[in-house]
Every structure is written in structure tokens, then in C-alpha cells.
């Protein structure tokens, strides 16, 4: 028999799930995954009790690195009945999107690092990561007290209201982690290499970083520029002008995109 959870229980479930997803996001970011989140939400299924769920996403252009050229998107979902799953979108030969879901199968509240390892494995080979069979550890409206107890350990020891909203905490976590990872990258390799670049590309990249925050088009163009520069760096074995000019022409996806959208 299922029982509709009361408003107090549902409120506590959302609050504790928010803190848990923040801990999972922190583990993913420490491992270098630039996750984003829309926060906790609910699916109002007719005839079933309402319960909290949430989603963590990888930016599409980042997810494609692991999914391959036909990859479209990758999301990490949590359901209060089945735990974690990866939701993958792949474009088929005829151009249609095909979605598939693979489940971690490690209970409802596995340690955050285990979830991060799940995503890392998917970026190597998502087809063999997890299981397509959805597990059910509880039914909606049942055993809610036990789930709340599992999530309680992720609540902050201080007064939660003093931390600000979950959205603010997530933004601060993302900004701080990005700085820390960038600082490590900056000092980890001091090899000097010549990288052929157009002067306009340097100015464009600086402008995009100054103006673009979460703007999709500006961010995508900035990442295209970085990808072009990184490809030229990896391919640069000869510093003759002819070779450098060839590398610039060969890796110019950002220039092409900018020309089309001008």
C-alpha cells in the first residue's frame, strides 16, 4: 500500500536531496567534469505520490567527446525509487535522435565518488557502463523515512539557511572548482611550444571570456576556438611558415562557424 507523503516529508526530501546532489556535483567537478544542474524537481505522475528527483548535465559539446561524433547529450539522473542513471542521446544514420538509459544499480544513495566513477566510465565507453535494466529499491510513497535517513548525512552541520540557496552554492562551487583546476593546469607543465594563431582569434577568445557567462552561442564559439588551438598545438612538429599556415587552415572550425553566423 502506498501513502502520499505529507508536505513536511516532501519538503524534507527535496531539501536533503539538494544537499546530496551538491555533494555528487562536487565529486564530479573535482574529477574535471563541468556539470550543470537544474536543481530538484518532481514528476507528477497521475495516481502516484509526488516525490523529488534531480538531474545533473554535462554540456553537450563536452559530452560529445565521450559519446563520439553522433553523440548529442548526456545527463545524469537520480530517481527516489531507483537511484542513478545515465540518459544518453545519440543521432542515428537517418538523423533521428535515439535515447537510452543505463542504471548504476548501487542503491539509492551511493557515495558521491562512486557516482563520479560511473560518469568517468561512461565517457570511455557508455554502451558497456551500467545496466539498461532499471532497478527498484522502493515504491513511491513507501519507506520514505529510511530514504530521508540515508540523505540526512549530506545536510550541512551549520544552519542550512546561512549557506544561501542551493543554486548559489552550486554556482560558487562551480566557480571555485574551475579556478582550482585551472591553477593546477597552469603550473603543471611549463613546456614552451609555438602555436600558430590568427591575431583575431586571440582577441575573439579574450572577448568571449570577458562577455560570455552562461550564454550558449558565445560559450560554444569560445570552446571551438580552444579546440582549434589545441589541435594545432598537438599537430605542430615543424615551425616553418608554410606548415604553420597549413595548420591554421586545417583547424578553423571556429572561424567557419563565426563566418556563417556573422
N, C-alpha and C positions, 0 to 999 in steps of 0.2 A: 504494500500500500504506500503510495507516495503522498507526501504532505506538502502543501505550498509553504515555503519558508516565509516567516514574518518579515516585515520591513526592517526590523533591527538586525535579524540574521543576514538578510540580503545586503544590507549596508555594511555589516562587518566583513562579509565575504568579499565585496568589492574593494574595501579598504585594504584588507590583508593581501588580496591578490595583487593589488597595485604595488605593494612593497616587495612582494615576491618577484613580480616581473621586473622591477627595478634592479633587484639582485641578479637576475638572469641577464638583463641587459648589460650590467657592469662586467660580468664574466665574459660575455661576447665581445664587448669593446676592448677589454684587456687583451683579448686574443686577436685584435685588429679588425673585427667586423663592425662596419659603420652602421649599426642598426638604428631604425627609427620605430616609433610606436604611436598608435592612436589612442592608447590607454585602454582601460577596462570598458567592456560594453556587454550587452545582453542580446540574445536571440529569443524573441518572444514566440516560441512555438505554441500553436493553438493546442489547448488541452493539457499542456505540461507546465510545471513550475518554472518561473524565471530564475536563471542563475547566471553568474558572471563568467565571461570568457575574455580573452585578450589576444592580440596579435603583435608580433614584432616583425618588422620587414627589413630586408636588405634593399638598398637602392638598385633599381633594375640593371643599370649599367655595371654594377659590381657583381650582381648575381650571375650575369651572363658569362663572366669569367669562368665560373664553375659549371654552368649548365651547357655551355657551348653556344655556337652561333645561332642555333634555333631557340635558345632559351629566352624567355620573356620576363619572368619574375619568380621570386622565391620568398615565401612568407613562413614564419614560424608561429604556429597557433597553439593555444592552450585551451582545453575544454575541461570544465569542472567534473566531467564524468569519465574522461579518457586520457587526460594528460596532454603531452606534447605531440605535435605532428608538423611535418614539413609540407607546405602546399606549393606545388611546382606547376608553372605554366610553360608549355613547350609549343612552338608553332610547327604544325605538320607540313608535309610536302605540298598540300593544296592551300596553305596559308591560313588554315583554321587553327584556333587555339585549343589545345588539349590540356586539361588539368588533371593532376594526380596528387594523391596524398599518401605520405609514408609516416608511420607512427613510431615514436621512440620506444614505447612499451616498457617504461621503467617506473610505473606508478604515477600518482597524481602530482606529487611534489618532489621530484628528484633534485639532487644538488645542482645549483646553477652551472658548475663547471661541467657536469655530465651533459647538460643541455648544449653548452658551447661546443663540446666534443662532437655531439650529434651533428651540429651545423658544419663543423670542420670536415667531418667525414662526407657530408653531402656535397661540399664544394669540390671534393676529389672525385666522387662517383655517387651521385644522388640515386641512381637506379638500384644500387645494392645497399643503400642506407636505410635502416629501419625496416618496417613491415607494412605492406599495403592493407593488412588486416587490422581493423580498429579494435582496440581493447576497451572493455567497460569495467571500471573498478567500482562504480557505484551508479545507482539510478538517480535521476533528478528528484530532488525532494527527500532523499534518504541519506543517512549518515553525514549530514551537513556538519554536525558537531565535531566529528572526527577530522573532517577536512579543515575546518576552522582551526583546530588544534595544530594540525600539520603546518598551516600557514603562519601561525602565531609567532614562530621563531624568527620570522623575517620582519616583524614590526620593529621600528627603532626603539631603543631604550629610553630616549628622550621623548618629550611631548611631541607627537607627530605634527601638530599644528605649527610648531616652531620651525619646522623644516620647509614650510611653504608647500605649494601644491605639487602633486606628483609630476605634472607637466614641467614645472620649474625645476624640480630635482633632476628630471631626465635631461633637460637642456643643459643644466650645469654639469652633469656627469659626462655628457657627450662632449662639451667644450673642454673640460678638464682633461679627459682621456685623449682627445685629439692633440692637445698641446703636449702631453707627456709622451705620446708615441712619436710625434714629430721631433721632439727634443732628442729622443733616443736615436732616431734615424739620422738626425743632423750630425751627431758626434760619433756615430758608429763606424763610418767609413770616410776617410779623408783622401781617397784616391782622386787624383786630378785627371780629368778627361775633357777632351774637346767635344762639344755637342753643337752641330750646325742648327742654327735657328734664324728665322726671319726676325728682323727688329720689331716688326709689327706684332709678331706672336708674343714676344716678351711684354710689350705694352698691353696687349689684349689680356694676357694671363693676369697681370697685375690689376688691371681694371676689373676683371671678373671677380677676383678675390676681394677687392675692395667693396664692390657693389653687391655681389651675389651672396645671399644668405641661404635661404631655402628655395630660391627661385629655380624651377626645374630646367628651363631652357638655358639660363646662364650657367647653371652648375654643370649641365651636360656638355656645353661648349668648353668649359674650363677643363673638364675631365678628358675630352677629346684632345685638347692641346697637350695635356700632360702625357697622354698615351702616345701621341706623335713624337714628342720629345724623348720619351723613354725608349721608344722603338729605334730612333736614330742613335741614341746612346748605345744601345745593345749591338747595333749593326756597325758602329763606327770603328773600323780597324785601320783605315787609311785616311790621312788628313789632307790629301790633295784636294784642290778646289773642285775638280770635276766630280770626285767621289762625294764630297760634302753636298754639292748641288743636287746630285742624283738622290741622295738620302732625303733631302728636303722635299723633292718632288714625289718620292716614293711614299713617304709618310706624311700625308697632309689631309687627313680626314677632317680635321677642324676647319682648315681653310676652305675645303669643299662645302662643308655644312654652312659656314658663315657666308660664303658667296651665294648659296641658294636662298638663305634666309634674309639677305640684306634688303 
